[in-house]
């Protein structure tokens, strides 16, 4: 018999946590666009500073777990954590430059294709996708084509930003797929610390090889970096995790999609940046398509004999 997980009703505190989380993740794109620094350098510092916050706590509380990942039976999971950190670095190295090439709204919508990529990765692994997921993938692809086509007509750099954001969504899906396997036997704190550390190291090497300056920025840029760490990197993730006690992962996944209009509104109010009118229909289709993919995967997971599809694919907090 299918067991149903019962959750208490939504209370004002949880609703407030969800609203705060949506605002926190929505601020990421506008902050990257505002920062007067190379996107790769911003990506490096946001992960390095997040590691500085989480690292001491993790090392103090999870020493045995870290030791097991290096020298014990958990070396396979340790390797998965490292690979996941590399994928996270690739995500930041593609999506964050995209925000500085195209509009915040378009870059945020394109990278939100992460659940679509997760579904396709699952299909490549031999899992069966339900029809509703394929419908959502089709709608999302059509929306991406329409939106990126509008940018292609206007600007080659904007079109390049669209492509980078889509690739960023792909790497976010790879990061999540690897993390899903690694976190079966290790804590979230340990996993996150290793991922941020590996991600920061990879980005540091890329910046050094590419001659990207890591210092010399103005006060406003450093404030933007700190806001990224406190908001999207730490607060957004924490508040969504807190809300999972009272709402389903599917609901959280759909709510995270509010980052698309949220980022657009913040960019408009703060930076005076509006998405191109010709791109709006495509962005709307893209967002609806991703929502259908999330809901379709969750529906498959609730069946008594479910199809082996990844349920509740939660987009990465950017």
LUMMI-672219 format. One record per residue: residue number from 0; residue in one letter; x, y, z of N, C-alpha, C in turn. Coordinates in Angstrom, 1 decimal, m for minus. Example, Ala and Ser with C-alpha at 12.3 -4.5 7.8 and 13.67 -1.06 7.14 Angstrom:
LUMMI-672219
   resi   resn     n.xx     n.yy     n.zz    ca.xx    ca.yy    ca.zz     c.xx     c.yy     c.zz
      0      A     13.2     m5.7      7.8     12.3     m4.5      7.8     13.2     m3.3      7.8
      1      S     12.8     m2.2      7.1     13.7     m1.1      7.1     12.9      0.0      7.9
***
This chain:
LUMMI-672219
   resi   resn     n.xx     n.yy     n.zz    ca.xx    ca.yy    ca.zz     c.xx     c.yy     c.zz
      0      X      0.9     m1.2      0.0      0.0      0.0      0.0      0.9      1.2      0.0
      1      X      0.5      2.2     m0.8      1.3      3.4     m0.9      1.2      4.3      0.3
      2      X      2.3      4.6      0.9      2.3      5.4      2.1      2.3      6.9      1.7
      3      X      1.6      7.7      2.5      1.5      9.1      2.2      2.2      9.9      3.3
      4      X      3.1     10.7      3.0      3.8     11.5      4.0      2.9     12.7      4.4
      5      X      2.5     12.8      5.6      1.7     13.9      6.1      2.5     15.0      6.6
      6      X      2.2     16.2      6.2      2.9     17.4      6.7      1.9     18.3      7.4
      7      X      2.4     19.0      8.5      1.5     20.0      9.1      1.1     21.1      8.1
      8      X      0.1     21.8      8.4     m0.4     22.9      7.6      0.6     24.0      7.5
      9      X      0.6     24.8      6.4      1.5     25.8      6.3      1.3     26.9      7.3
     10      X      2.3     27.3      8.0      2.1     28.4      9.0      2.8     29.7      8.5
     11      X      2.5     30.8      9.2      3.1     32.1      8.7      4.7     32.1      8.7
     12      X      5.3     31.4      9.7      6.7     31.3      9.7      7.3     30.6      8.5
     13      X      6.7     29.5      8.1      7.2     28.8      6.9      6.9     29.6      5.6
     14      X      5.7     30.2      5.6      5.4     31.1      4.4      6.4     32.2      4.3
     15      X      6.8     32.8      5.4      7.8     33.9      5.4      9.1     33.4      5.0
     16      X      9.5     32.2      5.4     10.8     31.6      5.1     10.8     31.3      3.6
     17      X      9.7     30.8      3.0      9.7     30.6      1.5      9.8     31.9      0.8
     18      X      9.1     33.0      1.2      9.1     34.3      0.6     10.6     34.8      0.6
     19      X     11.2     34.7      1.8     12.6     35.2      2.0     13.5     34.4      1.0
     20      X     13.3     33.1      0.9     14.2     32.3      0.1     14.1     32.7     m1.4
     21      X     12.8     32.9     m1.8     12.6     33.3     m3.2     13.3     34.6     m3.5
     22      X     13.2     35.6     m2.6     13.8     36.9     m2.8     15.3     36.7     m2.8
     23      X     15.9     35.9     m1.9     17.3     35.7     m1.8     17.9     35.1     m3.1
     24      X     17.2     34.1     m3.6     17.8     33.5     m4.9     17.5     34.4     m6.1
     25      X     16.4     35.2     m6.0     16.1     36.1     m7.1     17.2     37.2     m7.2
     26      X     17.8     37.5     m6.1     18.8     38.6     m6.1     20.1     38.3     m6.7
     27      X     20.3     37.0     m7.0     21.6     36.5     m7.5     22.0     37.2     m8.8
     28      X     21.1     37.0     m9.8     21.4     37.6    m11.1     21.6     39.1    m11.1
     29      X     20.8     39.9    m10.5     21.0     41.3    m10.4     22.3     41.7     m9.7
     30      X     22.7     40.9     m8.7     23.9     41.3     m8.0     25.1     41.0     m8.9
     31      X     25.1     39.9     m9.6     26.2     39.6    m10.5     26.3     40.6    m11.6
     32      X     25.1     41.0    m12.2     25.1     42.1    m13.2     25.6     43.4    m12.7
     33      X     25.4     43.7    m11.4     25.8     45.0    m10.8     27.3     45.0    m10.5
     34      X     27.8     43.9    m10.1     29.2     43.8     m9.7     30.2     44.3    m10.8
     35      X     31.0     45.2    m10.5     32.0     45.7    m11.4     33.3     44.9    m11.3
     36      X     33.1     43.6    m11.6     34.2     42.6    m11.6     34.0     41.5    m12.6
     37      X     35.0     40.8    m13.0     34.8     39.7    m13.9     33.9     38.6    m13.2
     38      X     33.0     38.0    m14.0     32.1     37.1    m13.4     32.8     35.9    m12.8
     39      X     33.9     35.4    m13.4     34.7     34.3    m12.8     35.3     34.7    m11.5
     40      X     35.7     35.9    m11.3     36.3     36.3    m10.0     35.1     36.4     m9.0
     41      X     34.0     36.9     m9.4     32.8     36.9     m8.4     32.5     35.5     m8.0
     42      X     32.5     34.6     m9.0     32.1     33.2     m8.7     33.1     32.6     m7.7
     43      X     34.4     32.9     m7.9     35.4     32.4     m7.0     35.2     32.9     m5.6
     44      X     35.0     34.2     m5.4     34.9     34.8     m4.1     33.6     34.3     m3.4
     45      X     32.5     34.2     m4.1     31.3     33.7     m3.4     31.4     32.3     m2.9
     46      X     32.1     31.5     m3.6     32.3     30.1     m3.1     33.4     30.1     m2.0
     47      X     34.4     30.9     m2.1     35.5     30.9     m1.1     35.0     31.4      0.2
     48      X     34.2     32.5      0.2     33.6     33.1      1.4     32.6     32.2      2.0
     49      X     31.8     31.5      1.2     30.9     30.5      1.7     31.6     29.4      2.4
     50      X     32.7     28.9      1.8     33.5     27.9      2.4     34.1     28.4      3.8
     51      X     34.5     29.6      3.8     35.0     30.2      5.1     34.0     30.2      6.2
     52      X     32.7     30.3      5.8     31.6     30.3      6.8     31.3     28.8      7.2
     53      X     31.2     27.9      6.3     30.8     26.5      6.6     32.0     25.7      7.0
     54      X     33.2     25.9      6.5     34.3     25.0      6.7     34.6     24.8      8.2
     55      X     34.8     25.8      9.0     35.2     25.5     10.4     34.1     24.7     11.1
     56      X     32.9     25.0     10.9     31.8     24.2     11.6     31.8     22.8     11.1
     57      X     32.0     22.5      9.8     32.0     21.2      9.3     33.2     20.4      9.8
     58      X     34.4     21.0      9.8     35.5     20.3     10.3     35.5     20.0     11.8
     59      X     34.8     20.8     12.5     34.7     20.6     13.9     33.7     19.5     14.3
     60      X     32.6     19.4     13.5     31.5     18.5     13.8     31.6     17.2     13.0
     61      X     32.3     17.2     11.9     32.3     16.0     11.0     33.7     15.5     10.7
     62      X     34.6     15.5     11.6     36.0     15.1     11.4     36.1     13.6     11.0
     63      X     35.3     12.8     11.7     35.3     11.4     11.4     34.8     11.1      9.9
     64      X     33.8     11.8      9.6     33.2     11.6      8.2     34.2     12.1      7.1
     65      X     34.9     13.2      7.3     35.9     13.6      6.4     37.0     12.6      6.3
     66      X     37.4     12.0      7.4     38.5     11.0      7.4     38.1      9.8      6.7
     67      X     36.8      9.4      6.8     36.3      8.2      6.1     36.3      8.4      4.6
     68      X     36.0      9.6      4.2     35.9      9.9      2.8     37.3      9.9      2.1
     69      X     38.3     10.2      2.9     39.7     10.2      2.4     40.4      8.9      2.5
     70      X     40.3      8.2      3.7     41.1      7.0      3.9     40.2      5.7      4.2
     71      X     38.9      5.9      4.3     38.1      4.8      4.7     37.2      4.2      3.6
     72      X     36.1      3.6      4.0     35.2      3.0      3.0     34.4      4.0      2.2
     73      X     34.5      5.3      2.5     33.7      6.2      1.8     34.4      6.9      0.7
     74      X     35.5      6.3      0.2     36.3      7.0     m0.8     35.5      7.2     m2.1
     75      X     34.6      6.3     m2.4     33.8      6.4     m3.6     32.9      7.7     m3.5
     76      X     32.3      7.8     m2.3     31.5      9.0     m2.1     32.3     10.3     m2.1
     77      X     33.5     10.2     m1.6     34.4     11.4     m1.6     34.7     11.8     m3.1
     78      X     35.0     10.8     m4.0     35.2     11.1     m5.4     34.0     11.8     m6.0
     79      X     32.8     11.3     m5.6     31.6     11.9     m6.2     31.4     13.3     m5.7
     80      X     31.8     13.6     m4.5     31.8     15.0     m4.0     32.7     15.9     m4.8
     81      X     33.9     15.4     m5.1     34.9     16.1     m5.8     34.4     16.4     m7.2
     82      X     33.8     15.4     m7.9     33.3     15.6     m9.2     32.1     16.5     m9.2
     83      X     31.3     16.5     m8.2     30.2     17.4     m8.0     30.7     18.8     m7.9
     84      X     31.8     19.0     m7.2     32.3     20.3     m7.0     32.9     20.9     m8.3
     85      X     33.4     20.0     m9.2     33.9     20.4    m10.5     32.7     20.8    m11.4
     86      X     31.6     20.1    m11.3     30.4     20.4    m12.0     29.8     21.8    m11.6
     87      X     29.9     22.0    m10.2     29.4     23.3     m9.7     30.2     24.4    m10.2
     88      X     31.6     24.2    m10.3     32.4     25.3    m10.8     32.1     25.5    m12.3
     89      X     31.8     24.5    m13.1     31.4     24.7    m14.5     30.1     25.4    m14.6
     90      X     29.2     25.2    m13.6     27.9     25.9    m13.6     28.1     27.4    m13.4
     91      X     28.9     27.7    m12.4     29.1     29.1    m12.1     29.9     29.8    m13.2
     92      X     30.9     29.1    m13.8     31.7     29.6    m14.8     31.0     29.9    m16.1
     93      X     29.8     29.3    m16.3     29.0     29.5    m17.5     27.9     30.5    m17.2
     94      X     27.2     30.2    m16.1     26.0     31.0    m15.9     26.3     32.5    m15.5
     95      X     27.3     32.7    m14.6     27.5     34.0    m14.1     28.1     34.9    m15.2
     96      X     28.9     34.5    m16.1     29.2     35.4    m17.3     28.0     35.7    m18.1
     97      X     27.1     34.7    m18.2     25.9     34.9    m19.0     25.1     36.1    m18.6
     98      X     25.0     36.3    m17.2     24.3     37.4    m16.7     24.8     38.7    m17.1
     99      X     26.1     38.8    m17.4     26.8     40.0    m17.8     26.8     40.2    m19.3
    100      X     26.3     39.2    m20.0     26.2     39.3    m21.5     24.8     39.5    m22.0
    101      X     23.8     38.9    m21.4     22.4     39.1    m21.8     21.7     39.7    m20.6
    102      X     20.4     39.8    m20.7     19.6     40.4    m19.6     19.5     39.4    m18.5
    103      X     19.3     40.0    m17.3     19.2     39.1    m16.1     18.0     38.2    m16.2
    104      X     16.9     38.7    m16.7     15.7     37.9    m16.9     15.9     36.7    m17.8
    105      X     16.6     36.9    m18.9     16.8     35.8    m19.9     17.8     34.8    m19.3
    106      X     18.9     35.3    m18.7     19.9     34.4    m18.2     19.3     33.5    m17.1
    107      X     18.5     34.1    m16.2     17.9     33.4    m15.1     16.9     32.3    m15.7
    108      X     16.1     32.7    m16.7     15.2     31.7    m17.2     15.9     30.6    m17.9
    109      X     17.0     30.9    m18.7     17.7     29.8    m19.4     18.4     28.9    m18.4
    110      X     18.9     29.4    m17.4     19.6     28.4    m16.4     18.6     27.6    m15.6
    111      X     17.4     28.1    m15.6     16.3     27.4    m14.9     15.9     26.1    m15.6
    112      X     16.5     25.9    m16.8     16.2     24.6    m17.5     16.8     23.4    m16.8
    113      X     17.4     23.6    m15.7     18.1     22.5    m15.0     17.2     21.2    m14.9
    114      X     15.9     21.3    m14.4     15.1     20.1    m14.3     14.9     19.4    m15.7
    115      X     14.9     20.2    m16.8     14.8     19.6    m18.1     16.0     18.7    m18.4
    116      X     17.2     19.3    m18.1     18.4     18.5    m18.3     18.5     17.3    m17.4
    117      X     18.0     17.4    m16.1     17.9     16.3    m15.2     17.1     15.2    m15.8
    118      X     16.0     15.5    m16.4     15.1     14.5    m17.0     15.8     13.8    m18.2
    119      X     16.5     14.6    m19.0     17.2     14.0    m20.1     18.4     13.1    m19.7
    120      X     19.1     13.5    m18.6     20.2     12.7    m18.0     19.6     11.4    m17.5
    121      X     18.4     11.4    m16.9     17.8     10.2    m16.4     17.4      9.3    m17.6
    122      X     16.9      9.9    m18.7     16.6      9.1    m19.9     17.8      8.4    m20.4
    123      X     18.9      9.2    m20.5     20.2      8.6    m21.0     20.7      7.5    m20.1
    124      X     20.3      7.5    m18.8     20.7      6.4    m17.9     19.7      5.2    m18.0
    125      X     18.8      5.3    m18.9     17.9      4.2    m19.1     16.6      4.3    m18.4
    126      X     16.3      5.3    m17.7     15.1      5.5    m17.0     13.9      6.0    m17.9
    127      X     12.7      5.6    m17.6     11.6      5.9    m18.4     11.0      7.2    m18.0
    128      X     10.8      8.2    m18.9     10.1      9.4    m18.5      8.7      9.4    m18.9
    129      X      7.8      9.8    m18.0      6.4      9.9    m18.3      6.1     10.9    m19.4
    130      X      4.9     10.8    m20.0      4.5     11.6    m21.1      4.5     13.1    m20.8
    131      X      4.0     13.4    m19.5      3.9     14.8    m19.1      5.3     15.5    m19.1
    132      X      6.3     14.7    m18.7      7.6     15.3    m18.6      8.1     15.6    m20.0
    133      X      7.8     14.7    m21.0      8.2     15.0    m22.4      7.5     16.2    m22.9
    134      X      6.2     16.4    m22.5      5.5     17.6    m22.9      6.2     18.9    m22.4
    135      X      6.5     18.8    m21.1      7.2     20.0    m20.5      8.5     20.2    m21.2
    136      X      9.3     19.2    m21.5     10.6     19.4    m22.2     10.3     20.1    m23.5
    137      X      9.3     19.6    m24.3      9.0     20.2    m25.6      8.7     21.7    m25.4
    138      X      7.8     22.0    m24.5      7.4     23.4    m24.3      8.6     24.3    m23.9
    139      X      9.5     23.7    m23.0     10.6     24.5    m22.5     11.6     24.7    m23.7
    140      X     11.8     23.7    m24.5     12.7     23.9    m25.6     12.2     25.0    m26.6
    141      X     10.9     24.9    m26.9     10.3     25.9    m27.8     10.5     27.3    m27.2
    142      X     10.2     27.4    m25.9     10.4     28.7    m25.2     11.8     29.2    m25.3
    143      X     12.8     28.3    m25.1     14.2     28.7    m25.2     14.6     29.2    m26.6
    144      X     14.1     28.5    m27.6     14.3     28.8    m29.0     13.8     30.2    m29.3
    145      X     12.6     30.5    m28.9     11.9     31.8    m29.1     12.7     32.9    m28.5
    146      X     13.0     32.7    m27.2     13.7     33.7    m26.4     15.1     34.0    m27.0
    147      X     15.9     32.9    m27.2     17.2     33.1    m27.7     17.2     33.6    m29.2
    148      X     16.2     33.3    m29.9     16.1     33.8    m31.3     15.9     35.3    m31.3
    149      X     15.1     35.8    m30.3     14.9     37.3    m30.1     16.2     38.0    m29.8
    150      X     17.1     37.3    m29.0     18.4     37.9    m28.6     19.3     37.8    m29.8
    151      X     19.3     36.8    m30.6     20.2     36.6    m31.7     20.0     37.8    m32.7
    152      X     18.7     38.2    m32.9     18.5     39.3    m33.8     19.1     40.6    m33.3
    153      X     19.0     40.8    m32.0     19.5     42.0    m31.4     21.0     42.1    m31.2
    154      X     21.6     41.1    m30.7     23.0     41.1    m30.3     23.6     39.8    m30.2
    155      X     24.8     39.7    m30.8     25.6     38.4    m30.8     26.0     38.1    m29.4
    156      X     26.4     39.1    m28.6     26.8     38.8    m27.2     25.7     38.3    m26.4
    157      X     24.5     38.9    m26.6     23.3     38.5    m25.8     23.0     37.0    m26.2
    158      X     23.1     36.6    m27.4     22.8     35.3    m27.8     23.9     34.3    m27.2
    159      X     25.1     34.8    m27.2     26.2     34.0    m26.5     25.8     33.8    m25.0
    160      X     25.3     34.9    m24.4     24.9     34.8    m23.0     23.8     33.8    m22.8
    161      X     22.8     33.7    m23.7     21.8     32.7    m23.7     22.3     31.3    m23.7
    162      X     23.2     31.1    m24.6     23.8     29.7    m24.7     24.6     29.3    m23.5
    163      X     25.4     30.3    m22.9     26.1     30.0    m21.7     25.2     29.7    m20.6
    164      X     24.0     30.4    m20.5     23.1     30.1    m19.4     22.5     28.7    m19.5
    165      X     22.2     28.3    m20.8     21.7     27.0    m21.0     22.7     25.9    m20.6
    166      X     23.9     26.1    m20.9     25.0     25.2    m20.5     25.1     25.2    m19.0
    167      X     25.0     26.4    m18.4     25.0     26.5    m16.9     23.9     25.6    m16.3
    168      X     22.7     25.6    m16.9     21.6     24.7    m16.5     22.0     23.3    m16.6
    169      X     22.7     22.9    m17.7     23.2     21.5    m17.9     24.1     21.1    m16.8
    170      X     25.1     21.9    m16.5     26.1     21.6    m15.4     25.4     21.6    m14.0
    171      X     24.4     22.4    m13.8     23.7     22.3    m12.6     23.0     21.0    m12.4
    172      X     22.5     20.5    m13.5     21.8     19.1    m13.5     22.9     18.0    m13.2
    173      X     24.0     18.2    m13.8     25.1     17.2    m13.5     25.5     17.3    m12.1
    174      X     25.7     18.5    m11.5     26.0     18.7    m10.1     25.0     18.0     m9.2
    175      X     23.7     18.2     m9.6     22.6     17.6     m8.7     22.6     16.1     m8.8
    176      X     22.8     15.5    m10.1     22.8     14.1    m10.2     23.9     13.4     m9.5
    177      X     25.1     14.0     m9.5     26.3     13.5     m8.7     26.0     13.6     m7.2
    178      X     25.4     14.8     m6.8     25.2     15.0     m5.4     24.1     14.0     m4.9
    179      X     23.2     13.7     m5.7     22.1     12.7     m5.3     22.7     11.4     m4.9
    180      X     23.7     11.0     m5.6     24.4      9.7     m5.4     25.3      9.8     m4.1
    181      X     26.0     10.9     m4.0     27.0     11.1     m2.9     26.3     11.2     m1.6
    182      X     25.1     11.9     m1.6     24.5     12.2     m0.3     23.7     11.1      0.3
    183      X     23.7      9.9     m0.4     23.0      8.7      0.2     23.6      8.4      1.6
    184      X     24.9      8.5      1.7     25.6      8.1      2.9     26.4      9.2      3.7
    185      X     26.4     10.4      3.2     27.1     11.5      3.9     26.2     12.6      4.2
    186      X     26.6     13.4      5.1     25.7     14.5      5.6     25.8     15.7      4.6
    187      X     24.7     16.5      4.6     24.6     17.6      3.7     25.7     18.6      4.0
    188      X     26.1     18.8      5.3     27.1     19.8      5.6     28.5     19.4      5.0
    189      X     28.8     18.1      5.2     30.1     17.6      4.6     30.1     17.7      3.1
    190      X     29.0     17.3      2.5     28.9     17.4      1.0     29.1     18.8      0.5
    191      X     28.4     19.7      1.1     28.4     21.1      0.7     29.8     21.7      0.9
    192      X     30.4     21.4      2.0     31.7     22.0      2.3     32.8     21.5      1.2
    193      X     32.7     20.2      0.9     33.6     19.7     m0.1     33.4     20.3     m1.5
    194      X     32.1     20.4     m1.8     31.7     21.0     m3.1     32.2     22.4     m3.3
    195      X     31.9     23.2     m2.2     32.3     24.6     m2.3     33.9     24.7     m2.4
    196      X     34.6     23.9     m1.6     36.0     23.9     m1.6     36.6     23.5     m3.0
    197      X     36.1     22.5     m3.6     36.6     22.0     m4.9     36.2     23.1     m5.9
    198      X     35.0     23.6     m5.8     34.5     24.6     m6.8     35.4     25.9     m6.7
    199      X     35.7     26.3     m5.5     36.6     27.5     m5.3     38.0     27.2     m5.9
    200      X     38.5     26.0     m5.7     39.9     25.7     m6.2     39.9     25.7     m7.7
    201      X     38.9     25.1     m8.3     38.8     25.0     m9.8     38.7     26.5    m10.4
    202      X     37.9     27.3     m9.8     37.7     28.6    m10.3     39.0     29.5    m10.1
    203      X     39.7     29.2     m9.0     40.9     29.9     m8.7     41.9     29.6     m9.8
    204      X     42.1     28.3    m10.2     43.0     27.9    m11.2     42.6     28.5    m12.6
    205      X     41.3     28.6    m12.9     40.8     29.2    m14.1     41.2     30.7    m14.1
    206      X     40.9     31.3    m13.0     41.2     32.8    m12.9     42.7     33.0    m13.1
    207      X     43.6     32.2    m12.5     45.0     32.4    m12.5     45.5     32.2    m14.0
    208      X     45.0     31.1    m14.6     45.5     30.8    m16.0     45.0     31.8    m16.9
    209      X     43.8     32.3    m16.7     43.2     33.3    m17.6     43.6     34.7    m17.3
    210      X     44.3     34.9    m16.3     44.7     36.3    m15.9     43.6     37.2    m15.4
    211      X     42.6     36.5    m14.8     41.5     37.3    m14.2     41.8     37.9    m12.9
    212      X     41.7     39.2    m12.7     42.1     39.9    m11.5     41.1     39.5    m10.3
    213      X     41.7     39.2     m9.2     40.9     38.8     m8.0     40.8     39.8     m7.0
    214      X     41.3     41.0     m7.2     41.3     42.1     m6.2     41.3     43.4     m7.0
    215      X     41.2     44.5     m6.1     41.2     45.8     m6.7     39.8     46.3     m7.1
    216      X     38.8     45.7     m6.5     37.4     46.1     m6.8     37.0     47.2     m5.9
    217      X     35.9     47.9     m6.3     35.4     49.0     m5.4     34.5     48.4     m4.3
    218      X     34.1     49.3     m3.4     33.4     48.8     m2.2     32.0     48.2     m2.6
    219      X     31.4     48.8     m3.6     30.1     48.3     m4.1     30.2     46.9     m4.6
    220      X     31.2     46.6     m5.3     31.4     45.2     m5.8     31.6     44.2     m4.7
    221      X     32.4     44.6     m3.7     32.6     43.7     m2.6     31.3     43.5     m1.8
    222      X     30.5     44.5     m1.7     29.2     44.4     m1.0     28.3     43.5     m1.8
    223      X     28.4     43.5     m3.1     27.6     42.6     m3.9     28.0     41.2     m3.7
    224      X     29.3     41.0     m3.6     29.8     39.6     m3.4     29.3     39.1     m2.1
    225      X     29.5     39.9     m1.0     29.0     39.5      0.3     27.5     39.2      0.3
    226      X     26.7     40.0     m0.4     25.3     39.8     m0.5     25.0     38.5     m1.2
    227      X     25.8     38.1     m2.2     25.6     36.9     m2.9     25.8     35.7     m2.0
    228      X     26.8     35.8     m1.1     27.1     34.7     m0.2     26.0     34.6      0.8
    229      X     25.7     35.7      1.4     24.6     35.7      2.5     23.3     35.4      1.9
    230      X     23.0     35.8      0.7     21.6     35.6      0.1     21.5     34.3     m0.6
    231      X     21.8     34.2     m1.9     21.6     33.0     m2.7     22.4     31.8     m2.2
    232      X     23.7     32.0     m1.7     24.5     30.9     m1.4     24.2     30.3     m0.1
    233      X     23.8     31.1      0.9     23.5     30.5      2.3     22.1     30.7      2.7
    234      X     21.5     31.9      2.7     20.2     32.1      3.2     19.1     31.4      2.3
    235      X     19.2     31.5      1.0     18.2     30.9      0.1     18.2     29.4      0.4
    236      X     19.3     28.7      0.3     19.3     27.3      0.5     18.8     26.9      1.9
    237      X     19.2     27.6      2.9     18.8     27.3      4.3     17.3     27.5      4.5
    238      X     16.7     28.5      3.9     15.3     28.8      4.1     14.4     27.7      3.3
    239      X     14.9     27.3      2.1     14.2     26.3      1.4     14.3     25.0      2.2
    240      X     15.4     24.7      2.8     15.6     23.4      3.5     14.7     23.5      4.8
    241      X     14.6     24.6      5.4     13.7     24.8      6.6     12.2     24.5      6.2
    242      X     11.8     25.0      5.0     10.4     24.9      4.6     10.1     23.5      4.2
    243      X     11.0     22.6      3.9     10.7     21.3      3.5     10.1     20.5      4.6
    244      X     10.1     21.0      5.9      9.5     20.3      7.0      7.9     20.4      6.8
    245      X      7.4     21.4      6.1      6.0     21.6      6.0      5.5     21.6      4.6
    246      X      6.3     21.7      3.6      5.9     21.6      2.2      6.7     20.6      1.5
    247      X      6.1     20.1      0.4      6.8     19.0     m0.4      8.0     19.6     m1.2
    248      X      8.9     18.7     m1.6     10.0     19.1     m2.4      9.5     19.6     m3.8
    249      X      8.4     19.0     m4.3      7.8     19.5     m5.5      7.4     21.0     m5.4
    250      X      6.7     21.3     m4.3      6.3     22.7     m4.1      7.5     23.6     m4.1
    251      X      8.5     23.2     m3.4      9.7     24.0     m3.3     10.3     24.2     m4.7
    252      X     10.4     23.1     m5.5     11.0     23.2     m6.8     10.2     24.2     m7.7
    253      X      8.9     24.2     m7.6      8.1     25.1     m8.4      8.2     26.5     m7.9
    254      X      8.3     26.7     m6.6      8.5     28.0     m6.0      9.8     28.6     m6.4
    255      X     10.8     27.8     m6.6     12.1     28.3     m7.0     12.1     28.9     m8.4
    256      X     11.1     28.5     m9.2     11.0     29.0    m10.5     10.5     30.5    m10.4
    257      X     10.0     30.9     m9.3      9.6     32.3     m9.1     10.9     33.2     m9.2
    258      X     12.0     32.6     m9.1     13.3     33.3     m9.3     13.3     34.1    m10.7
    259      X     12.7     33.5    m11.7     12.7     34.1    m13.0     12.0     35.4    m13.0
    260      X     10.7     35.5    m12.6     10.1     36.9    m12.6     10.7     37.7    m11.4
    261      X     11.1     37.1    m10.3     11.7     37.8     m9.2     13.0     38.5     m9.6
    262      X     13.9     37.8    m10.3     15.1     38.5    m10.8     14.8     39.6    m11.8
    263      X     13.8     39.4    m12.7     13.5     40.4    m13.6     13.0     41.7    m12.9
    264      X     12.1     41.5    m11.9     11.6     42.7    m11.2     12.7     43.4    m10.5
    265      X     13.6     42.7     m9.8     14.7     43.3     m9.1     15.6     44.0    m10.1
    266      X     15.9     43.4    m11.2     16.8     44.1    m12.2     16.1     45.3    m12.8
    267      X     14.8     45.3    m12.9     14.1     46.5    m13.4     14.1     47.6    m12.4
    268      X     13.8     47.2    m11.1     13.7     48.3    m10.1     15.0     48.8     m9.7
    269      X     16.1     48.0     m9.7     17.4     48.4     m9.2     18.3     48.9    m10.3
    270      X     18.3     48.1    m11.4     19.3     48.4    m12.5     18.7     49.1    m13.7
    271      X     17.3     49.2    m13.7     16.6     49.8    m14.8     16.7     48.9    m16.0
    272      X     16.8     47.6    m15.8     17.0     46.7    m16.9     15.7     45.9    m17.2
    273      X     15.2     46.0    m18.4     14.0     45.3    m18.8     14.3     44.3    m19.8
    274      X     13.7     43.1    m19.7     13.9     42.1    m20.8     13.3     42.6    m22.1
    275      X     13.8     42.1    m23.2     13.3     42.5    m24.5     11.9     42.0    m24.7
    276      X     11.0     42.9    m25.2      9.6     42.5    m25.3      9.4     41.3    m26.2
    277      X     10.3     41.2    m27.3     10.2     40.0    m28.2     10.6     38.7    m27.5
    278      X     11.3     38.8    m26.4     11.7     37.6    m25.7     10.7     37.1    m24.7
    279      X      9.8     38.0    m24.3      8.9     37.6    m23.2      8.0     36.4    m23.4
    280      X      7.4     36.2    m24.6      6.7     35.0    m24.9      7.5     33.7    m24.7
    281      X      8.8     33.8    m25.2      9.6     32.6    m25.0     10.0     32.3    m23.6
    282      X     10.3     33.4    m22.8     10.6     33.2    m21.4      9.4     32.6    m20.6
    283      X      8.2     33.1    m21.0      7.0     32.5    m20.3      6.8     31.0    m20.7
    284      X      7.0     30.7    m21.9      6.9     29.3    m22.3      7.9     28.4    m21.6
    285      X      9.2     29.0    m21.6     10.2     28.2    m20.9      9.9     27.9    m19.5
    286      X      9.5     28.9    m18.7      9.1     28.8    m17.3      8.0     27.8    m17.1
    287      X      7.0     27.9    m17.9      5.8     26.9    m17.8      6.3     25.5    m18.1
    288      X      7.2     25.3    m19.2      7.7     24.0    m19.5      8.4     23.4    m18.4
    289      X      9.3     24.2    m17.8     10.1     23.6    m16.6      9.2     23.2    m15.5
    290      X      8.2     24.0    m15.2      7.2     23.7    m14.2      6.5     22.4    m14.5
    291      X      6.1     22.2    m15.7      5.5     20.9    m16.1      6.4     19.7    m15.9
    292      X      7.7     19.9    m16.2      8.7     18.8    m16.0      8.8     18.5    m14.6
    293      X      8.8     19.5    m13.7      8.9     19.2    m12.2      7.7     18.5    m11.8
    294      X      6.5     19.0    m12.1      5.3     18.4    m11.7      5.1     17.0    m12.3
    295      X      5.4     16.8    m13.5      5.3     15.5    m14.2      6.2     14.5    m13.5
    296      X      7.4     14.8    m13.1      8.3     13.9    m12.4      7.8     13.6    m11.1
    297      X      7.2     14.5    m10.4      6.7     14.3     m9.0      5.5     13.4     m9.1
    298      X      4.6     13.6    m10.1      3.4     12.7    m10.3      3.9     11.3    m10.5
    299      X      4.9     11.0    m11.3      5.4      9.7    m11.5      5.9      9.1    m10.2
    300      X      6.5      9.9     m9.4      7.0      9.4     m8.1      6.0      9.0     m7.1
    301      X      4.7      9.5     m7.3      3.6      9.2     m6.4      2.9      8.0     m6.7
    302      X      3.1      7.3     m7.9      2.4      6.2     m8.3      2.8      5.0     m7.4
    303      X      1.9      4.0     m7.3      2.2      2.8     m6.5      3.3      2.0     m7.1
    304      X      3.3      1.9     m8.4      4.5      1.3     m9.2      5.1      2.4    m10.0
    305      X      5.9      3.2     m9.4      6.4      4.4    m10.2      7.3      4.1    m11.3
    306      X      7.3      4.9    m12.3      8.3      4.8    m13.4      9.6      5.4    m12.8
    307      X     10.8      4.8    m13.1     12.0      5.3    m12.5     12.5      6.6    m13.1
    308      X     11.8      7.7    m12.7     12.2      9.0    m13.1     12.6      9.8    m11.9
    309      X     13.5     10.7    m12.0     14.0     11.5    m10.9     12.8     12.4    m10.5
    310      X     12.3     12.3     m9.3     11.2     13.1     m8.8     11.7     14.3     m8.1
    311      X     10.9     15.3     m8.1     11.2     16.6     m7.4     12.5     17.1     m7.7
    312      X     12.9     17.3     m8.9     14.2     17.9     m9.2     14.3     19.3     m8.8
    313      X     15.0     19.6     m7.8     15.1     21.0     m7.3     16.2     21.8     m8.0
    314      X     15.9     22.9     m8.6     16.9     23.7     m9.2     18.0     24.2     m8.2
    315      X     19.1     24.3     m8.7     20.2     24.8     m7.9     20.0     26.2     m7.5
    316      X     20.3     26.5     m6.2     20.3     27.9     m5.7     21.4     28.6     m6.3
    317      X     21.1     29.6     m7.1     22.2     30.3     m7.8     22.6     31.6     m7.1
***
